Amino acid sequence: MSTLSLPSGVYRSTSISQRFSKVWLPALLSALDTTLTIFSAPKTREPRTVAELLDYAQQHEASEPAFAAELRAAALNHEARQQSHAARF
């Protein structure tokens, strides 16, 4: 007498409850965890002054040097414009 089996020799159950607990539930929990992480991320405050922008640039210097350089350039450009505007009046 012969029996049919999968090539691995393991019989698989097609039970809905087993599929739910092994496949769907972990996928659902992972998606829920990702969603909660996105919505619970702390809100970052944008720099409002030249000093805050320079501090923000310093925080990003190690990981994103080009971005930090652009932030510094923008801060110094803004500061120079403020000084030239103040000198006119």
PyMOL Python script that loads the backbone (N, CA, C, O; Angstrom):
from pymol import cmd

cmd.read_pdbstr("""\
ATOM      1  N   MET A   1       0.831  -1.146   0.000  1.00  0.00           N
ATOM      2  CA  MET A   1       0.000   0.000   0.000  1.00  0.00           C
ATOM      3  C   MET A   1       0.895   1.234   0.000  1.00  0.00           C
ATOM      4  O   MET A   1       1.886   1.294   0.729  1.00  0.00           O
ATOM      5  N   SER A   2       0.540   2.210  -0.819  1.00  0.00           N
ATOM      6  CA  SER A   2       1.374   3.404  -0.923  1.00  0.00           C
ATOM      7  C   SER A   2       0.626   4.607  -0.326  1.00  0.00           C
ATOM      8  O   SER A   2      -0.604   4.669  -0.339  1.00  0.00           O
ATOM      9  N   THR A   3       1.397   5.537   0.184  1.00  0.00           N
ATOM     10  CA  THR A   3       0.810   6.771   0.710  1.00  0.00           C
ATOM     11  C   THR A   3       1.423   7.951  -0.038  1.00  0.00           C
ATOM     12  O   THR A   3       2.571   7.906  -0.481  1.00  0.00           O
ATOM     13  N   LEU A   4       0.646   8.977  -0.159  1.00  0.00           N
ATOM     14  CA  LEU A   4       1.143  10.189  -0.804  1.00  0.00           C
ATOM     15  C   LEU A   4       1.670  11.136   0.257  1.00  0.00           C
ATOM     16  O   LEU A   4       1.051  11.325   1.304  1.00  0.00           O
ATOM     17  N   SER A   5       2.798  11.716  -0.023  1.00  0.00           N
ATOM     18  CA  SER A   5       3.360  12.695   0.901  1.00  0.00           C
ATOM     19  C   SER A   5       4.054  13.788   0.109  1.00  0.00           C
ATOM     20  O   SER A   5       4.342  13.637  -1.078  1.00  0.00           O
ATOM     21  N   LEU A   6       4.309  14.868   0.778  1.00  0.00           N
ATOM     22  CA  LEU A   6       5.043  15.953   0.151  1.00  0.00           C
ATOM     23  C   LEU A   6       6.498  15.540  -0.006  1.00  0.00           C
ATOM     24  O   LEU A   6       6.961  14.649   0.707  1.00  0.00           O
ATOM     25  N   PRO A   7       7.216  16.157  -0.908  1.00  0.00           N
ATOM     26  CA  PRO A   7       8.614  15.780  -1.106  1.00  0.00           C
ATOM     27  C   PRO A   7       9.438  15.825   0.166  1.00  0.00           C
ATOM     28  O   PRO A   7      10.380  15.045   0.308  1.00  0.00           O
ATOM     29  N   SER A   8       9.117  16.712   1.095  1.00  0.00           N
ATOM     30  CA  SER A   8       9.883  16.794   2.334  1.00  0.00           C
ATOM     31  C   SER A   8       9.517  15.670   3.293  1.00  0.00           C
ATOM     32  O   SER A   8      10.219  15.431   4.276  1.00  0.00           O
ATOM     33  N   GLY A   9       8.437  14.996   3.010  1.00  0.00           N
ATOM     34  CA  GLY A   9       8.005  13.927   3.889  1.00  0.00           C
ATOM     35  C   GLY A   9       7.155  14.424   5.038  1.00  0.00           C
ATOM     36  O   GLY A   9       6.827  13.652   5.939  1.00  0.00           O
ATOM     37  N   VAL A  10       6.792  15.690   5.029  1.00  0.00           N
ATOM     38  CA  VAL A  10       6.008  16.276   6.104  1.00  0.00           C
ATOM     39  C   VAL A  10       4.586  16.472   5.616  1.00  0.00           C
ATOM     40  O   VAL A  10       4.354  17.034   4.546  1.00  0.00           O
ATOM     41  N   TYR A  11       3.659  16.013   6.392  1.00  0.00           N
ATOM     42  CA  TYR A  11       2.251  16.228   6.064  1.00  0.00           C
ATOM     43  C   TYR A  11       1.837  17.600   6.563  1.00  0.00           C
ATOM     44  O   TYR A  11       2.176  17.984   7.682  1.00  0.00           O
ATOM     45  N   ARG A  12       1.114  18.334   5.749  1.00  0.00           N
ATOM     46  CA  ARG A  12       0.694  19.683   6.135  1.00  0.00           C
ATOM     47  C   ARG A  12      -0.812  19.717   6.363  1.00  0.00           C
ATOM     48  O   ARG A  12      -1.596  19.150   5.602  1.00  0.00           O
ATOM     49  N   SER A  13      -1.173  20.380   7.405  1.00  0.00           N
ATOM     50  CA  SER A  13      -2.584  20.538   7.717  1.00  0.00           C
ATOM     51  C   SER A  13      -3.105  21.801   7.036  1.00  0.00           C
ATOM     52  O   SER A  13      -2.400  22.807   6.948  1.00  0.00           O
ATOM     53  N   THR A  14      -4.308  21.738   6.570  1.00  0.00           N
ATOM     54  CA  THR A  14      -4.913  22.905   5.938  1.00  0.00           C
ATOM     55  C   THR A  14      -5.949  23.538   6.844  1.00  0.00           C
ATOM     56  O   THR A  14      -6.865  24.214   6.375  1.00  0.00           O
ATOM     57  N   SER A  15      -5.806  23.322   8.128  1.00  0.00           N
ATOM     58  CA  SER A  15      -6.752  23.863   9.090  1.00  0.00           C
ATOM     59  C   SER A  15      -6.703  25.385   9.078  1.00  0.00           C
ATOM     60  O   SER A  15      -5.626  25.981   9.118  1.00  0.00           O
ATOM     61  N   ILE A  16      -7.874  26.004   9.022  1.00  0.00           N
ATOM     62  CA  ILE A  16      -7.969  27.461   9.016  1.00  0.00           C
ATOM     63  C   ILE A  16      -7.384  28.048  10.301  1.00  0.00           C
ATOM     64  O   ILE A  16      -6.675  29.053  10.256  1.00  0.00           O
ATOM     65  N   SER A  17      -7.669  27.439  11.423  1.00  0.00           N
ATOM     66  CA  SER A  17      -7.174  27.982  12.691  1.00  0.00           C
ATOM     67  C   SER A  17      -5.650  27.909  12.777  1.00  0.00           C
ATOM     68  O   SER A  17      -5.015  28.817  13.313  1.00  0.00           O
ATOM     69  N   GLN A  18      -5.061  26.832  12.250  1.00  0.00           N
ATOM     70  CA  GLN A  18      -3.606  26.740  12.259  1.00  0.00           C
ATOM     71  C   GLN A  18      -2.992  27.776  11.319  1.00  0.00           C
ATOM     72  O   GLN A  18      -1.988  28.402  11.657  1.00  0.00           O
ATOM     73  N   ARG A  19      -3.589  27.956  10.147  1.00  0.00           N
ATOM     74  CA  ARG A  19      -3.073  28.958   9.208  1.00  0.00           C
ATOM     75  C   ARG A  19      -3.186  30.347   9.819  1.00  0.00           C
ATOM     76  O   ARG A  19      -2.281  31.168   9.670  1.00  0.00           O
ATOM     77  N   PHE A  20      -4.305  30.618  10.514  1.00  0.00           N
ATOM     78  CA  PHE A  20      -4.492  31.917  11.149  1.00  0.00           C
ATOM     79  C   PHE A  20      -3.419  32.159  12.202  1.00  0.00           C
ATOM     80  O   PHE A  20      -2.812  33.229  12.242  1.00  0.00           O
ATOM     81  N   SER A  21      -3.186  31.164  13.055  1.00  0.00           N
ATOM     82  CA  SER A  21      -2.229  31.357  14.146  1.00  0.00           C
ATOM     83  C   SER A  21      -0.781  31.391  13.670  1.00  0.00           C
ATOM     84  O   SER A  21       0.056  32.023  14.313  1.00  0.00           O
ATOM     85  N   LYS A  22      -0.468  30.733  12.571  1.00  0.00           N
ATOM     86  CA  LYS A  22       0.922  30.676  12.112  1.00  0.00           C
ATOM     87  C   LYS A  22       1.252  31.714  11.041  1.00  0.00           C
ATOM     88  O   LYS A  22       2.411  32.113  10.920  1.00  0.00           O
ATOM     89  N   VAL A  23       0.273  32.159  10.265  1.00  0.00           N
ATOM     90  CA  VAL A  23       0.552  33.051   9.148  1.00  0.00           C
ATOM     91  C   VAL A  23      -0.129  34.404   9.321  1.00  0.00           C
ATOM     92  O   VAL A  23       0.542  35.436   9.352  1.00  0.00           O
ATOM     93  N   TRP A  24      -1.430  34.407   9.430  1.00  0.00           N
ATOM     94  CA  TRP A  24      -2.170  35.660   9.421  1.00  0.00           C
ATOM     95  C   TRP A  24      -1.966  36.477  10.696  1.00  0.00           C
ATOM     96  O   TRP A  24      -1.782  37.692  10.629  1.00  0.00           O
ATOM     97  N   LEU A  25      -1.997  35.826  11.844  1.00  0.00           N
ATOM     98  CA  LEU A  25      -1.856  36.559  13.102  1.00  0.00           C
ATOM     99  C   LEU A  25      -0.496  37.245  13.220  1.00  0.00           C
ATOM    100  O   LEU A  25      -0.459  38.425  13.568  1.00  0.00           O
ATOM    101  N   PRO A  26       0.621  36.573  12.949  1.00  0.00           N
ATOM    102  CA  PRO A  26       1.899  37.284  13.007  1.00  0.00           C
ATOM    103  C   PRO A  26       1.981  38.444  12.010  1.00  0.00           C
ATOM    104  O   PRO A  26       2.542  39.493  12.327  1.00  0.00           O
ATOM    105  N   ALA A  27       1.427  38.263  10.813  1.00  0.00           N
ATOM    106  CA  ALA A  27       1.442  39.348   9.821  1.00  0.00           C
ATOM    107  C   ALA A  27       0.594  40.517  10.308  1.00  0.00           C
ATOM    108  O   ALA A  27       0.982  41.673  10.140  1.00  0.00           O
ATOM    109  N   LEU A  28      -0.546  40.233  10.902  1.00  0.00           N
ATOM    110  CA  LEU A  28      -1.419  41.274  11.428  1.00  0.00           C
ATOM    111  C   LEU A  28      -0.744  42.018  12.578  1.00  0.00           C
ATOM    112  O   LEU A  28      -0.801  43.246  12.640  1.00  0.00           O
ATOM    113  N   LEU A  29      -0.113  41.290  13.480  1.00  0.00           N
ATOM    114  CA  LEU A  29       0.575  41.916  14.606  1.00  0.00           C
ATOM    115  C   LEU A  29       1.749  42.775  14.134  1.00  0.00           C
ATOM    116  O   LEU A  29       2.001  43.844  14.689  1.00  0.00           O
ATOM    117  N   SER A  30       2.455  42.312  13.124  1.00  0.00           N
ATOM    118  CA  SER A  30       3.566  43.088  12.576  1.00  0.00           C
ATOM    119  C   SER A  30       3.070  44.393  11.952  1.00  0.00           C
ATOM    120  O   SER A  30       3.671  45.448  12.153  1.00  0.00           O
ATOM    121  N   ALA A  31       1.985  44.320  11.205  1.00  0.00           N
ATOM    122  CA  ALA A  31       1.418  45.518  10.592  1.00  0.00           C
ATOM    123  C   ALA A  31       0.907  46.485  11.662  1.00  0.00           C
ATOM    124  O   ALA A  31       1.074  47.698  11.534  1.00  0.00           O
ATOM    125  N   LEU A  32       0.292  45.958  12.703  1.00  0.00           N
ATOM    126  CA  LEU A  32      -0.198  46.790  13.796  1.00  0.00           C
ATOM    127  C   LEU A  32       0.966  47.470  14.523  1.00  0.00           C
ATOM    128  O   LEU A  32       0.885  48.652  14.857  1.00  0.00           O
ATOM    129  N   ASP A  33       2.029  46.738  14.763  1.00  0.00           N
ATOM    130  CA  ASP A  33       3.208  47.290  15.423  1.00  0.00           C
ATOM    131  C   ASP A  33       3.821  48.419  14.594  1.00  0.00           C
ATOM    132  O   ASP A  33       4.203  49.454  15.138  1.00  0.00           O
ATOM    133  N   THR A  34       3.913  48.221  13.289  1.00  0.00           N
ATOM    134  CA  THR A  34       4.449  49.260  12.406  1.00  0.00           C
ATOM    135  C   THR A  34       3.570  50.499  12.431  1.00  0.00           C
ATOM    136  O   THR A  34       4.073  51.620  12.492  1.00  0.00           O
ATOM    137  N   THR A  35       2.268  50.302  12.385  1.00  0.00           N
ATOM    138  CA  THR A  35       1.335  51.428  12.417  1.00  0.00           C
ATOM    139  C   THR A  35       1.444  52.199  13.721  1.00  0.00           C
ATOM    140  O   THR A  35       1.452  53.429  13.712  1.00  0.00           O
ATOM    141  N   LEU A  36       1.526  51.498  14.835  1.00  0.00           N
ATOM    142  CA  LEU A  36       1.654  52.172  16.127  1.00  0.00           C
ATOM    143  C   LEU A  36       2.975  52.933  16.222  1.00  0.00           C
ATOM    144  O   LEU A  36       3.022  54.020  16.797  1.00  0.00           O
ATOM    145  N   THR A  37       4.033  52.379  15.670  1.00  0.00           N
ATOM    146  CA  THR A  37       5.329  53.052  15.687  1.00  0.00           C
ATOM    147  C   THR A  37       5.269  54.357  14.905  1.00  0.00           C
ATOM    148  O   THR A  37       5.810  55.373  15.342  1.00  0.00           O
ATOM    149  N   ILE A  38       4.615  54.330  13.757  1.00  0.00           N
ATOM    150  CA  ILE A  38       4.511  55.535  12.931  1.00  0.00           C
ATOM    151  C   ILE A  38       3.733  56.628  13.657  1.00  0.00           C
ATOM    152  O   ILE A  38       4.153  57.785  13.670  1.00  0.00           O
ATOM    153  N   PHE A  39       2.605  56.268  14.259  1.00  0.00           N
ATOM    154  CA  PHE A  39       1.762  57.270  14.883  1.00  0.00           C
ATOM    155  C   PHE A  39       2.242  57.699  16.261  1.00  0.00           C
ATOM    156  O   PHE A  39       1.833  58.752  16.752  1.00  0.00           O
ATOM    157  N   SER A  40       3.098  56.909  16.894  1.00  0.00           N
ATOM    158  CA  SER A  40       3.576  57.286  18.219  1.00  0.00           C
ATOM    159  C   SER A  40       4.956  57.936  18.174  1.00  0.00           C
ATOM    160  O   SER A  40       5.523  58.246  19.221  1.00  0.00           O
ATOM    161  N   ALA A  41       5.500  58.145  16.981  1.00  0.00           N
ATOM    162  CA  ALA A  41       6.802  58.789  16.858  1.00  0.00           C
ATOM    163  C   ALA A  41       6.699  60.221  17.378  1.00  0.00           C
ATOM    164  O   ALA A  41       5.734  60.928  17.088  1.00  0.00           O
ATOM    165  N   PRO A  42       7.695  60.638  18.141  1.00  0.00           N
ATOM    166  CA  PRO A  42       7.625  61.991  18.687  1.00  0.00           C
ATOM    167  C   PRO A  42       7.705  63.034  17.577  1.00  0.00           C
ATOM    168  O   PRO A  42       8.437  62.871  16.601  1.00  0.00           O
ATOM    169  N   LYS A  43       6.950  64.088  17.745  1.00  0.00           N
ATOM    170  CA  LYS A  43       6.967  65.178  16.786  1.00  0.00           C
ATOM    171  C   LYS A  43       8.266  65.958  16.968  1.00  0.00           C
ATOM    172  O   LYS A  43       8.638  66.303  18.090  1.00  0.00           O
ATOM    173  N   THR A  44       8.947  66.233  15.870  1.00  0.00           N
ATOM    174  CA  THR A  44      10.168  67.010  15.957  1.00  0.00           C
ATOM    175  C   THR A  44       9.845  68.478  15.753  1.00  0.00           C
ATOM    176  O   THR A  44       9.023  68.834  14.909  1.00  0.00           O
ATOM    177  N   ARG A  45      10.485  69.307  16.517  1.00  0.00           N
ATOM    178  CA  ARG A  45      10.265  70.746  16.421  1.00  0.00           C
ATOM    179  C   ARG A  45      11.259  71.307  15.423  1.00  0.00           C
ATOM    180  O   ARG A  45      12.448  70.990  15.475  1.00  0.00           O
ATOM    181  N   GLU A  46      10.782  72.127  14.528  1.00  0.00           N
ATOM    182  CA  GLU A  46      11.650  72.742  13.539  1.00  0.00           C
ATOM    183  C   GLU A  46      12.469  73.851  14.189  1.00  0.00           C
ATOM    184  O   GLU A  46      11.971  74.565  15.059  1.00  0.00           O
ATOM    185  N   PRO A  47      13.723  73.995  13.770  1.00  0.00           N
ATOM    186  CA  PRO A  47      14.538  75.095  14.292  1.00  0.00           C
ATOM    187  C   PRO A  47      13.925  76.441  13.887  1.00  0.00           C
ATOM    188  O   PRO A  47      13.479  76.605  12.752  1.00  0.00           O
ATOM    189  N   ARG A  48      13.903  77.398  14.817  1.00  0.00           N
ATOM    190  CA  ARG A  48      13.289  78.694  14.562  1.00  0.00           C
ATOM    191  C   ARG A  48      14.310  79.832  14.457  1.00  0.00           C
ATOM    192  O   ARG A  48      14.025  80.870  13.859  1.00  0.00           O
ATOM    193  N   THR A  49      15.487  79.637  15.032  1.00  0.00           N
ATOM    194  CA  THR A  49      16.505  80.683  15.010  1.00  0.00           C
ATOM    195  C   THR A  49      17.761  80.170  14.326  1.00  0.00           C
ATOM    196  O   THR A  49      17.905  78.974  14.072  1.00  0.00           O
ATOM    197  N   VAL A  50      18.671  81.097  14.032  1.00  0.00           N
ATOM    198  CA  VAL A  50      19.937  80.715  13.408  1.00  0.00           C
ATOM    199  C   VAL A  50      20.710  79.779  14.334  1.00  0.00           C
ATOM    200  O   VAL A  50      21.287  78.793  13.875  1.00  0.00           O
ATOM    201  N   ALA A  51      20.726  80.078  15.624  1.00  0.00           N
ATOM    202  CA  ALA A  51      21.449  79.227  16.579  1.00  0.00           C
ATOM    203  C   ALA A  51      20.856  77.819  16.622  1.00  0.00           C
ATOM    204  O   ALA A  51      21.594  76.834  16.658  1.00  0.00           O
ATOM    205  N   GLU A  52      19.531  77.725  16.619  1.00  0.00           N
ATOM    206  CA  GLU A  52      18.886  76.405  16.626  1.00  0.00           C
ATOM    207  C   GLU A  52      19.205  75.633  15.348  1.00  0.00           C
ATOM    208  O   GLU A  52      19.412  74.420  15.385  1.00  0.00           O
ATOM    209  N   LEU A  53      19.245  76.341  14.219  1.00  0.00           N
ATOM    210  CA  LEU A  53      19.552  75.686  12.949  1.00  0.00           C
ATOM    211  C   LEU A  53      20.996  75.196  12.926  1.00  0.00           C
ATOM    212  O   LEU A  53      21.275  74.118  12.402  1.00  0.00           O
ATOM    213  N   LEU A  54      21.910  75.970  13.484  1.00  0.00           N
ATOM    214  CA  LEU A  54      23.305  75.539  13.565  1.00  0.00           C
ATOM    215  C   LEU A  54      23.452  74.332  14.494  1.00  0.00           C
ATOM    216  O   LEU A  54      24.237  73.427  14.213  1.00  0.00           O
ATOM    217  N   ASP A  55      22.705  74.316  15.593  1.00  0.00           N
ATOM    218  CA  ASP A  55      22.712  73.148  16.491  1.00  0.00           C
ATOM    219  C   ASP A  55      22.153  71.911  15.782  1.00  0.00           C
ATOM    220  O   ASP A  55      22.676  70.806  15.928  1.00  0.00           O
ATOM    221  N   TYR A  56      21.099  72.116  15.025  1.00  0.00           N
ATOM    222  CA  TYR A  56      20.486  71.012  14.260  1.00  0.00           C
ATOM    223  C   TYR A  56      21.480  70.461  13.237  1.00  0.00           C
ATOM    224  O   TYR A  56      21.575  69.249  13.042  1.00  0.00           O
ATOM    225  N   ALA A  57      22.214  71.358  12.589  1.00  0.00           N
ATOM    226  CA  ALA A  57      23.235  70.929  11.630  1.00  0.00           C
ATOM    227  C   ALA A  57      24.315  70.107  12.332  1.00  0.00           C
ATOM    228  O   ALA A  57      24.782  69.101  11.797  1.00  0.00           O
ATOM    229  N   GLN A  58      24.707  70.537  13.527  1.00  0.00           N
ATOM    230  CA  GLN A  58      25.728  69.805  14.286  1.00  0.00           C
ATOM    231  C   GLN A  58      25.254  68.392  14.635  1.00  0.00           C
ATOM    232  O   GLN A  58      26.054  67.457  14.636  1.00  0.00           O
ATOM    233  N   GLN A  59      23.970  68.228  14.930  1.00  0.00           N
ATOM    234  CA  GLN A  59      23.418  66.908  15.260  1.00  0.00           C
ATOM    235  C   GLN A  59      23.486  65.955  14.073  1.00  0.00           C
ATOM    236  O   GLN A  59      23.604  64.744  14.256  1.00  0.00           O
ATOM    237  N   HIS A  60      23.412  66.495  12.854  1.00  0.00           N
ATOM    238  CA  HIS A  60      23.400  65.663  11.652  1.00  0.00           C
ATOM    239  C   HIS A  60      24.764  65.549  10.979  1.00  0.00           C
ATOM    240  O   HIS A  60      24.893  64.889   9.948  1.00  0.00           O
ATOM    241  N   GLU A  61      25.770  66.182  11.550  1.00  0.00           N
ATOM    242  CA  GLU A  61      27.093  66.212  10.926  1.00  0.00           C
ATOM    243  C   GLU A  61      27.674  64.818  10.707  1.00  0.00           C
ATOM    244  O   GLU A  61      28.197  64.535   9.630  1.00  0.00           O
ATOM    245  N   ALA A  62      27.594  63.954  11.695  1.00  0.00           N
ATOM    246  CA  ALA A  62      28.215  62.620  11.586  1.00  0.00           C
ATOM    247  C   ALA A  62      27.499  61.724  10.584  1.00  0.00           C
ATOM    248  O   ALA A  62      28.150  61.009   9.822  1.00  0.00           O
ATOM    249  N   SER A  63      26.175  61.752  10.572  1.00  0.00           N
ATOM    250  CA  SER A  63      25.429  60.832   9.716  1.00  0.00           C
ATOM    251  C   SER A  63      25.139  61.395   8.332  1.00  0.00           C
ATOM    252  O   SER A  63      25.058  60.638   7.364  1.00  0.00           O
ATOM    253  N   GLU A  64      24.981  62.721   8.222  1.00  0.00           N
ATOM    254  CA  GLU A  64      24.633  63.345   6.939  1.00  0.00           C
ATOM    255  C   GLU A  64      25.413  64.651   6.757  1.00  0.00           C
ATOM    256  O   GLU A  64      24.850  65.735   6.909  1.00  0.00           O
ATOM    257  N   PRO A  65      26.700  64.553   6.435  1.00  0.00           N
ATOM    258  CA  PRO A  65      27.527  65.770   6.364  1.00  0.00           C
ATOM    259  C   PRO A  65      27.084  66.762   5.292  1.00  0.00           C
ATOM    260  O   PRO A  65      27.174  67.970   5.512  1.00  0.00           O
ATOM    261  N   ALA A  66      26.614  66.293   4.150  1.00  0.00           N
ATOM    262  CA  ALA A  66      26.176  67.211   3.093  1.00  0.00           C
ATOM    263  C   ALA A  66      24.936  67.987   3.535  1.00  0.00           C
ATOM    264  O   ALA A  66      24.834  69.189   3.292  1.00  0.00           O
ATOM    265  N   PHE A  67      24.000  67.303   4.182  1.00  0.00           N
ATOM    266  CA  PHE A  67      22.797  67.958   4.688  1.00  0.00           C
ATOM    267  C   PHE A  67      23.167  68.988   5.752  1.00  0.00           C
ATOM    268  O   PHE A  67      22.620  70.091   5.772  1.00  0.00           O
ATOM    269  N   ALA A  68      24.099  68.624   6.637  1.00  0.00           N
ATOM    270  CA  ALA A  68      24.544  69.542   7.687  1.00  0.00           C
ATOM    271  C   ALA A  68      25.193  70.783   7.072  1.00  0.00           C
ATOM    272  O   ALA A  68      24.980  71.896   7.553  1.00  0.00           O
ATOM    273  N   ALA A  69      25.977  70.598   6.019  1.00  0.00           N
ATOM    274  CA  ALA A  69      26.617  71.736   5.356  1.00  0.00           C
ATOM    275  C   ALA A  69      25.572  72.662   4.740  1.00  0.00           C
ATOM    276  O   ALA A  69      25.705  73.884   4.817  1.00  0.00           O
ATOM    277  N   GLU A  70      24.546  72.097   4.137  1.00  0.00           N
ATOM    278  CA  GLU A  70      23.476  72.915   3.562  1.00  0.00           C
ATOM    279  C   GLU A  70      22.720  73.680   4.642  1.00  0.00           C
ATOM    280  O   GLU A  70      22.345  74.835   4.441  1.00  0.00           O
ATOM    281  N   LEU A  71      22.496  73.041   5.784  1.00  0.00           N
ATOM    282  CA  LEU A  71      21.826  73.732   6.885  1.00  0.00           C
ATOM    283  C   LEU A  71      22.667  74.891   7.393  1.00  0.00           C
ATOM    284  O   LEU A  71      22.150  75.983   7.633  1.00  0.00           O
ATOM    285  N   ARG A  72      23.974  74.653   7.557  1.00  0.00           N
ATOM    286  CA  ARG A  72      24.853  75.725   8.015  1.00  0.00           C
ATOM    287  C   ARG A  72      24.882  76.880   7.019  1.00  0.00           C
ATOM    288  O   ARG A  72      24.829  78.046   7.409  1.00  0.00           O
ATOM    289  N   ALA A  73      24.968  76.548   5.733  1.00  0.00           N
ATOM    290  CA  ALA A  73      24.988  77.594   4.700  1.00  0.00           C
ATOM    291  C   ALA A  73      23.702  78.413   4.737  1.00  0.00           C
ATOM    292  O   ALA A  73      23.745  79.638   4.622  1.00  0.00           O
ATOM    293  N   ALA A  74      22.574  77.757   4.894  1.00  0.00           N
ATOM    294  CA  ALA A  74      21.295  78.468   4.957  1.00  0.00           C
ATOM    295  C   ALA A  74      21.240  79.366   6.190  1.00  0.00           C
ATOM    296  O   ALA A  74      20.764  80.499   6.113  1.00  0.00           O
ATOM    297  N   ALA A  75      21.724  78.867   7.322  1.00  0.00           N
ATOM    298  CA  ALA A  75      21.695  79.653   8.557  1.00  0.00           C
ATOM    299  C   ALA A  75      22.595  80.878   8.431  1.00  0.00           C
ATOM    300  O   ALA A  75      22.199  81.985   8.798  1.00  0.00           O
ATOM    301  N   LEU A  76      23.799  80.680   7.915  1.00  0.00           N
ATOM    302  CA  LEU A  76      24.730  81.793   7.788  1.00  0.00           C
ATOM    303  C   LEU A  76      24.261  82.796   6.737  1.00  0.00           C
ATOM    304  O   LEU A  76      24.454  84.000   6.906  1.00  0.00           O
ATOM    305  N   ASN A  77      23.650  82.319   5.660  1.00  0.00           N
ATOM    306  CA  ASN A  77      23.089  83.200   4.642  1.00  0.00           C
ATOM    307  C   ASN A  77      21.963  84.048   5.233  1.00  0.00           C
ATOM    308  O   ASN A  77      21.882  85.250   4.980  1.00  0.00           O
ATOM    309  N   HIS A  78      21.112  83.422   6.008  1.00  0.00           N
ATOM    310  CA  HIS A  78      20.007  84.146   6.648  1.00  0.00           C
ATOM    311  C   HIS A  78      20.553  85.202   7.616  1.00  0.00           C
ATOM    312  O   HIS A  78      20.055  86.327   7.668  1.00  0.00           O
ATOM    313  N   GLU A  79      21.569  84.828   8.370  1.00  0.00           N
ATOM    314  CA  GLU A  79      22.162  85.754   9.330  1.00  0.00           C
ATOM    315  C   GLU A  79      22.805  86.953   8.614  1.00  0.00           C
ATOM    316  O   GLU A  79      22.681  88.092   9.063  1.00  0.00           O
ATOM    317  N   ALA A  80      23.484  86.681   7.509  1.00  0.00           N
ATOM    318  CA  ALA A  80      24.105  87.759   6.733  1.00  0.00           C
ATOM    319  C   ALA A  80      23.052  88.701   6.156  1.00  0.00           C
ATOM    320  O   ALA A  80      23.246  89.916   6.150  1.00  0.00           O
ATOM    321  N   ARG A  81      21.957  88.158   5.679  1.00  0.00           N
ATOM    322  CA  ARG A  81      20.879  88.994   5.142  1.00  0.00           C
ATOM    323  C   ARG A  81      20.259  89.855   6.233  1.00  0.00           C
ATOM    324  O   ARG A  81      19.935  91.020   6.002  1.00  0.00           O
ATOM    325  N   GLN A  82      20.092  89.279   7.429  1.00  0.00           N
ATOM    326  CA  GLN A  82      19.528  90.055   8.535  1.00  0.00           C
ATOM    327  C   GLN A  82      20.448  91.209   8.904  1.00  0.00           C
ATOM    328  O   GLN A  82      19.982  92.315   9.177  1.00  0.00           O
ATOM    329  N   GLN A  83      21.761  90.956   8.913  1.00  0.00           N
ATOM    330  CA  GLN A  83      22.717  91.994   9.270  1.00  0.00           C
ATOM    331  C   GLN A  83      22.759  93.090   8.213  1.00  0.00           C
ATOM    332  O   GLN A  83      22.833  94.271   8.553  1.00  0.00           O
ATOM    333  N   SER A  84      22.712  92.713   6.922  1.00  0.00           N
ATOM    334  CA  SER A  84      22.746  93.725   5.873  1.00  0.00           C
ATOM    335  C   SER A  84      21.448  94.531   5.863  1.00  0.00           C
ATOM    336  O   SER A  84      21.454  95.729   5.577  1.00  0.00           O
ATOM    337  N   HIS A  85      20.342  93.868   6.175  1.00  0.00           N
ATOM    338  CA  HIS A  85      19.063  94.574   6.237  1.00  0.00           C
ATOM    339  C   HIS A  85      19.057  95.554   7.408  1.00  0.00           C
ATOM    340  O   HIS A  85      18.532  96.660   7.281  1.00  0.00           O
ATOM    341  N   ALA A  86      19.628  95.167   8.538  1.00  0.00           N
ATOM    342  CA  ALA A  86      19.682  96.022   9.716  1.00  0.00           C
ATOM    343  C   ALA A  86      20.626  97.202   9.461  1.00  0.00           C
ATOM    344  O   ALA A  86      20.395  98.299   9.970  1.00  0.00           O
ATOM    345  N   ALA A  87      21.685  96.984   8.678  1.00  0.00           N
ATOM    346  CA  ALA A  87      22.646  98.046   8.402  1.00  0.00           C
ATOM    347  C   ALA A  87      22.028  99.132   7.516  1.00  0.00           C
ATOM    348  O   ALA A  87      22.429 100.293   7.592  1.00  0.00           O
ATOM    349  N   ARG A  88      21.072  98.767   6.692  1.00  0.00           N
ATOM    350  CA  ARG A  88      20.423  99.747   5.822  1.00  0.00           C
ATOM    351  C   ARG A  88      19.526 100.701   6.599  1.00  0.00           C
ATOM    352  O   ARG A  88      19.303 101.830   6.163  1.00  0.00           O
ATOM    353  N   PHE A  89      19.016 100.267   7.729  1.00  0.00           N
ATOM    354  CA  PHE A  89      18.059 101.098   8.457  1.00  0.00           C
ATOM    355  C   PHE A  89      18.671 101.690   9.664  1.00  0.00           C
ATOM    356  O   PHE A  89      18.005 102.420  10.399  1.00  0.00           O
TER     357      PHE A  89
END
""", "prot")
cmd.dss("prot")
cmd.show_as("cartoon", "prot")
cmd.util.cbc("prot")
cmd.orient("prot")
